[in-house]
Structures are given as structure tokens and as C-alpha cells.
Amino acid sequence: MRKGLMIVAMFLGVLILLTLPVIASYNSLVTLEQKVKSAESTIDTQLQRRSDLIPNLVETVKGYAAQEKEIFTDIADARSKLAGSQTIEERANADTELTSALSRLLVIVENYPELKSNQNFRDLSVALESAENRISIARQNYNEAVDSYNTKAKRFPGSIVAGLFNFEEKPYYMAAAGAKEVPKVDFSR
């Protein structure tokens, strides 16, 4: 009887010793996954903040540069793509398109000195720059959260727990293809 009780106690002890790292890894992966979701939400919030500024900026510029219709169309299209994006990859691609269109808009502004002196335009430019900085920080924080999560999910025993409980690798926030190329600006117009 005593020997049987000893065997059961040893079995339970070994079982507990094997279960604790699994529980700790699972909880750690859940925590890191929540940090990734939170960081992704922060990117969405900052992208929305910037997106809310754009109509006012476009309307201000339109008052001075109504003939620059193509850039206004590009901005509207990019905003629509961003609003309709479902995945982090789609969001990154739409974000890159919108950033590119806004950069082209700011190049066009250089042709209109009276616009640059407009207080409303200056205020919007400062707010847009602030939004871009916040987006950059949010992207960096997201990628750091993804790195921590993916590293935990690939290391032992996290890799076993990740496999057992379907913790999938998270994508990094990457610039769209071609975003690293310097845009060609034509000043001949």
C-alpha cells in the first residue's frame, strides 16, 4: 500500500514538473500575442488619426492648386485602400501608397508659395508630421512585439506549446515592394 502511494506521488510529481513549463509557455505566448494585437491596434489608431487630417489638407491645397487633380485622386484611392485593408500586409501596402501620395502632394505644394504661408496649411502640415512620427513609432513597437512573440514561439519549449495550441507566426510590418526606391519627381511641369 505504501509503495503504491509512493509511486502515485512520484507520478504526480513528475506530471506537475512536466506540466508547469507548458502552462508557463502557454501563458507567456498568450501575453505576447495580446501585445502584438495591442500594437497592431495602435497602428490602426495612428493611421486613422492621419487619415482624418488628410481631407482638410487636400481641401486646403485644392483651393490653391485645383489643377493638380491626379494627386487628389491618388490620395483618395490610397485612403480607400487603407480603410478597406483587412490584414497587416494589406495595411502596410496601402499605408505605403498613401505616404507616397502625400509626399508627392507636399512636392506640389512647393510650387505654391502662397499656400505654404497659409496658417491652416502650416497647422495641418505640423499635425500630419506628428501623425507620421506616431505611425513610425507604432510600427516599430508592433515589430518589436512581433519579434518577441515569434522568438518565444520558435524556442523550446514554446515551439511545442505553439504547435499544440495553434499559435501561428505573426507577420512583421513591412514596407511595400518598391517603397525603398527613391521616387522620381518631375519638376519640368
C-alpha positions as CSV (number, residue, x, y, z in Angstrom):
1,M,0.0,0.0,0.0
2,R,2.7,2.4,1.0
3,K,4.7,1.5,-2.1
4,G,1.7,2.1,-4.4
5,L,1.1,5.5,-2.7
6,M,4.7,6.4,-3.2
7,I,4.5,5.5,-7.0
8,V,1.4,7.6,-7.4
9,A,3.0,10.5,-5.6
10,M,6.1,10.3,-7.8
11,F,4.0,10.0,-10.9
12,L,2.0,13.1,-9.9
13,G,5.3,15.0,-9.0
14,V,6.7,14.2,-12.5
15,L,3.4,15.2,-14.1
16,I,3.4,18.5,-12.3
17,L,7.1,19.1,-13.2
18,L,6.3,18.5,-16.9
19,T,3.1,20.5,-16.9
20,L,4.4,23.7,-15.3
21,P,6.7,24.7,-18.2
22,V,3.8,24.0,-20.6
23,I,1.5,26.3,-18.6
24,A,4.1,29.0,-18.3
25,S,4.9,28.9,-22.0
26,Y,1.2,29.0,-22.9
27,N,0.6,31.9,-20.7
28,S,3.7,33.7,-22.0
29,L,2.6,33.2,-25.6
30,V,-0.9,34.5,-24.8
31,T,0.6,37.6,-23.2
32,L,2.9,38.2,-26.1
33,E,0.1,37.6,-28.6
34,Q,-2.0,40.2,-26.8
35,K,0.9,42.7,-27.0
36,V,1.0,42.1,-30.8
37,K,-2.7,42.7,-31.1
38,S,-2.4,45.9,-29.0
39,A,0.5,47.2,-31.1
40,E,-1.5,46.5,-34.3
41,S,-4.4,48.4,-32.8
42,T,-2.2,51.3,-32.1
43,I,-1.0,51.4,-35.7
44,D,-4.7,51.4,-36.8
45,T,-5.4,54.3,-34.4
46,Q,-2.5,56.3,-35.7
47,L,-3.3,55.6,-39.3
48,Q,-6.9,56.7,-38.7
49,R,-5.6,59.9,-37.0
50,R,-3.5,60.7,-40.1
51,S,-6.4,59.7,-42.4
52,D,-8.7,62.2,-40.5
53,L,-6.3,65.0,-41.3
54,I,-6.0,64.3,-45.0
55,P,-9.4,65.7,-46.2
56,N,-8.7,69.1,-44.6
57,L,-5.2,69.1,-46.1
58,V,-6.4,68.2,-49.5
59,E,-9.2,70.8,-49.4
60,T,-6.7,73.5,-48.4
61,V,-4.3,72.6,-51.2
62,K,-7.2,72.3,-53.7
63,G,-8.0,76.0,-53.0
64,Y,-4.6,76.9,-54.4
65,A,-3.8,74.0,-56.8
66,A,-7.1,72.8,-58.2
67,Q,-5.4,71.7,-61.5
68,E,-3.4,69.0,-59.6
69,K,-6.3,66.6,-59.9
70,E,-4.3,63.4,-60.3
71,I,-2.6,63.7,-56.9
72,F,-6.0,64.2,-55.2
73,T,-7.3,61.1,-56.9
74,D,-4.3,59.1,-55.8
75,I,-4.7,60.2,-52.2
76,A,-8.4,59.3,-52.3
77,D,-7.7,55.9,-53.8
78,A,-4.9,55.2,-51.2
79,R,-7.2,56.2,-48.3
80,S,-9.9,53.9,-49.6
81,K,-7.5,51.0,-49.8
82,L,-6.3,51.7,-46.3
83,A,-9.8,51.8,-45.0
84,G,-10.6,48.5,-46.7
85,S,-7.5,46.7,-45.6
86,Q,-8.0,43.5,-43.6
87,T,-4.5,42.2,-42.9
88,I,-1.4,43.8,-41.6
89,E,0.2,43.2,-45.1
90,E,-2.7,45.0,-46.9
91,R,-2.5,47.8,-44.4
92,A,1.3,48.2,-44.9
93,N,0.9,48.3,-48.7
94,A,-2.0,50.8,-48.5
95,D,0.0,52.9,-45.9
96,T,3.0,53.0,-48.3
97,E,0.8,54.1,-51.2
98,L,-0.8,56.9,-49.1
99,T,2.6,58.0,-47.7
100,S,3.9,58.2,-51.3
101,A,0.9,60.2,-52.5
102,L,1.2,62.6,-49.5
103,S,4.9,63.1,-50.3
104,R,4.0,63.9,-53.9
105,L,1.4,66.4,-52.6
106,L,4.0,68.1,-50.5
107,V,6.3,68.4,-53.5
108,I,3.5,70.0,-55.5
109,V,3.0,72.5,-52.6
110,E,6.5,73.8,-53.3
111,N,5.1,75.3,-56.5
112,Y,2.7,77.4,-54.5
113,P,4.5,79.8,-52.1
114,E,1.2,81.5,-51.0
115,L,-0.1,78.1,-49.9
116,K,3.0,77.4,-47.8
117,S,2.3,80.7,-46.0
118,N,-1.3,79.8,-45.3
119,Q,-1.7,79.3,-41.5
120,N,-4.3,76.5,-41.9
121,F,-1.9,74.6,-44.2
122,R,1.0,75.1,-41.8
123,D,-1.0,73.8,-38.9
124,L,-2.2,70.8,-40.9
125,S,1.4,70.1,-42.1
126,V,2.6,70.1,-38.4
127,A,-0.3,67.8,-37.4
128,L,0.5,65.5,-40.4
129,E,4.2,65.3,-39.5
130,S,3.2,64.5,-35.9
131,A,0.9,61.7,-37.1
132,E,3.7,60.3,-39.3
133,N,6.0,60.2,-36.4
134,R,3.4,58.4,-34.2
135,I,2.8,55.9,-37.0
136,S,6.5,55.3,-37.3
137,I,6.8,54.6,-33.5
138,A,3.7,52.4,-33.6
139,R,5.2,50.4,-36.5
140,Q,8.4,50.0,-34.5
141,N,6.5,48.9,-31.4
142,Y,4.5,46.4,-33.4
143,N,7.6,44.9,-34.9
144,E,9.2,44.6,-31.5
145,A,6.1,42.9,-30.1
146,V,6.0,40.5,-33.1
147,D,9.7,39.8,-32.7
148,S,9.2,38.8,-29.0
149,Y,6.2,36.7,-29.8
150,N,7.8,34.9,-32.8
151,T,11.0,34.3,-30.8
152,K,9.1,32.8,-27.9
153,A,7.0,30.6,-30.3
154,K,10.1,29.3,-32.0
155,R,12.2,28.5,-28.9
156,F,11.9,25.3,-26.8
157,P,9.5,24.6,-25.1
158,G,7.5,27.5,-26.6
159,S,7.7,25.8,-30.0
160,I,6.0,22.7,-28.7
161,V,3.3,24.7,-27.0
162,A,2.8,27.0,-30.0
163,G,2.4,23.9,-32.2
164,L,-0.1,22.2,-29.8
165,F,-2.2,25.3,-29.3
166,N,-2.0,26.7,-32.9
167,F,-0.1,29.9,-32.1
168,E,0.9,31.0,-35.6
169,E,3.8,33.1,-36.6
170,K,2.9,36.8,-36.8
171,P,3.9,38.9,-39.8
172,Y,6.2,41.9,-39.4
173,Y,5.0,45.3,-40.6
174,M,7.0,45.6,-43.8
175,A,7.2,48.4,-46.4
176,A,5.5,47.5,-49.7
177,A,7.6,46.4,-52.6
178,G,9.2,49.4,-54.2
179,A,8.9,51.6,-51.1
180,K,12.6,51.6,-50.6
181,E,13.2,53.1,-54.0
182,V,13.6,56.8,-54.2
183,P,10.5,58.2,-56.0
184,K,11.1,60.0,-59.3
185,V,10.0,63.6,-59.1
186,D,9.5,65.6,-62.3
187,F,10.0,69.3,-61.8
188,S,9.6,70.1,-65.6
189,R,5.9,71.0,-65.3
